[in-house]
Amino acid sequence: MTKNRKKLIWEYRFYFTIIFLISLPIALFTCIRSLIKGKIENNMFSKAWANAKTITPMIFS
C-alpha cells in the first residue's frame, strides 16, 4: 500500500467512527420512541452502523 492509501483508510475509519458515535444516540432515541408507541425494535446498533456506512462515503466522493 502506498502512503496516500494508508492515509485514506485511516481517515475513512476516523470519519466512520465519528459518524457512528453521533448516530448512536439518534438511533437510541428512535428505538425508545417506537417502544413508547408499542413497537419493538432492537436493532439500534445496526441502524447507527447503516447511517455511518451511508454517510461516510458521501464525504469522500
SEPA-37521 format. One line per 8 residues: number of its first residue (from 0); for each residue y, z, x of C-alpha. Coordinates in Angstrom, 1 decimal. Layout:
N
NUM> Y:Z:X; ...
***
This chain:
61
0> 0.0:0.0:0.0; 3.5:-0.7:1.1; 6.3:1.9:1.3; 8.0:0.4:-1.8; 4.8:0.5:-3.9; 4.2:4.2:-3.0; 7.8:5.0:-3.9; 7.4:3.2:-7.2
8> 4.2:5.1:-8.1; 5.8:8.4:-7.2; 9.0:7.6:-9.2; 6.9:6.4:-12.2; 4.9:9.6:-12.2; 8.1:11.7:-11.9; 9.7:10.0:-14.9; 6.4:10.1:-16.8
16> 6.2:13.9:-16.3; 9.8:14.5:-17.3; 9.4:12.4:-20.5; 6.1:14.1:-21.3; 7.6:17.6:-20.9; 10.6:16.6:-23.1; 8.2:15.1:-25.7; 6.0:18.2:-26.0
24> 8.5:20.4:-27.9; 9.2:17.4:-30.2; 5.5:16.9:-30.9; 5.1:20.6:-31.4; 7.9:20.6:-34.0; 6.3:17.6:-35.8; 2.9:19.4:-35.9; 4.5:22.6:-37.2
32> 6.4:20.7:-39.8; 3.3:18.9:-41.0; 1.4:22.2:-41.2; 4.1:23.5:-43.4; 3.7:20.5:-45.7; 0.0:21.2:-45.8; -1.3:18.6:-43.5; -3.4:19.5:-40.4
40> -2.5:17.7:-37.2; -4.0:18.9:-33.9; -3.1:16.1:-31.6; 0.2:17.4:-30.3; -0.6:16.5:-26.6; -1.8:13.0:-27.5; 1.5:12.3:-29.3; 3.5:13.5:-26.4
48> 1.3:11.5:-24.0; 1.7:8.4:-26.1; 5.5:8.8:-26.2; 5.7:9.2:-22.4; 3.3:6.2:-22.0; 5.6:4.1:-24.2; 9.0:5.1:-22.9; 8.3:5.3:-19.1
56> 7.5:1.5:-18.7; 10.8:0.7:-20.5; 12.7:2.4:-17.7; 11.1:0.2:-15.1; 11.4:-3.1:-16.9
***
